[in-house]
Amino acid sequence: MSELYPLLLIPIFDERPWGVRDLQPIYTKVIKEPIGESWLTWEDNRVANGPFAGRTLGELCRQYGRDLVGAAAPYENRFPLLAKFLFTGSKLSVQVHPDDEQARKSGQPCGKTECWFALAAKPGAQVALGLKTGTTLEQFEQAIADKRAEELLNWVDVDAGDLLYVAAGTVHTIGGGLVLVETQQASDITYRLYDYGRPRELQIVEGLAATKLHTNAGKVAQRAGEPDLLVQSPYFRVEKLSLREPQYSEVNPASPQILVAIDGAGIVESQGMVPTSFATGDAVVIPAAVRGYTLRPQWELEIMRMSLPLGAATEPETTLVSPVHLP
């Protein structure tokens, strides 16, 4: 029997110029500098519970391999998925992530396909996904030089509850007024193409080389007969569960699971472990070798559950509708 058990991880808060100081409704702590992201399952996140308290997720992946990351993970010693909260006070830079093939050519383990679930959205909140139809890379490069790159982006209105899929190679950005849960391949490779004059380094040559004019990015339609499933792709599966009663879940040894509390509190129980409490803003990693676990909500608990797809998976069906106005 494996020594592994459900791992409560300590979030890592990342300051960003476009972030906010008020992280509600996820966190209540007072923030002096603007926080843009809370990283939940990166290799540097430390365990808060049990015998592995103080150790990092990366250390445990290297020690326990497939027992932690699962048989379907691309690498046996690397956690395959990164979950985050994003808090946007203003627009992020316009950026693009390479696909797996392009990333490996530059010495990175994988590319970065991601998705965003909108927990909260102020009126008028938008994201940009891809370039407007008919735009060429040459035109976009000139627009970057002319400081008008925003005009060529495909802006999409966002409401709370929307799930947006961002395939690798999609030029994109996120506007202000959003609280998002991001699920992505475990990569930190980003090429910044445009930043509204903010004094940060751009990677225009690399970014344009990684850009695809046509991708499957867009809002994801709900799958018939699967009300809890937000999205499934070749890289991840994301569900949203609302619990009022205890629920037992089995774990497939092909994939670990990530439980992210987005509202309420609960307890994770698994055979041979001390029960672990977690609440809004926390993430618990269920190693692939754990056979099953029970979630006990304390009154009510709303979670997002991320895992690797089991078997072959295609990209999701999406729609991409532009509003008639610019942000």
Number of C-alpha atoms within 10 A of each C-alpha: 7 12 12 20 25 27 23 27 26 23 22 16 15 14 17 16 15 19 23 23 16 18 23 12 13 19 14 10 10 9 13 10 14 20 22 24 25 23 22 27 28 23 18 17 20 24 22 18 19 16 12 17 14 14 16 19 23 17 16 21 21 15 13 17 19 24 23 31 31 25 20 18 21 14 16 19 20 22 25 27 24 20 25 23 26 25 27 26 22 16 18 22 21 22 23 31 28 27 19 16 12 18 18 13 10 10 8 14 16 23 24 22 26 24 26 21 27 20 19 19 20 13 12 13 20 23 21 23 28 28 24 16 11 9 13 13 15 10 13 21 17 13 16 20 11 9 14 14 20 20 15 19 23 21 28 25 18 23 18 16 14 20 25 26 29 24 28 23 27 26 28 24 23 25 22 20 20 25 25 24 22 21 26 23 21 21 19 14 15 15 24 24 24 25 20 16 8 9 7 11 11 16 15 17 12 17 20 21 14 20 22 19 16 12 15 20 26 22 23 21 15 17 14 7 7 9 11 15 17 23 23 22 20 15 21 21 19 22 17 19 15 15 17 14 12 14 12 12 10 10 16 19 19 20 25 28 24 26 26 25 23 23 18 19 20 24 16 24 19 18 12 10 14 13 17 18 18 22 21 18 24 22 26 24 24 26 27 27 24 23 17 17 18 16 22 21 22 17 11 14 24 21 24 23 23 25 25 27 19 15 8 7 14 10 15 20 17 16 14 16 13 15 11 8 7 12 15
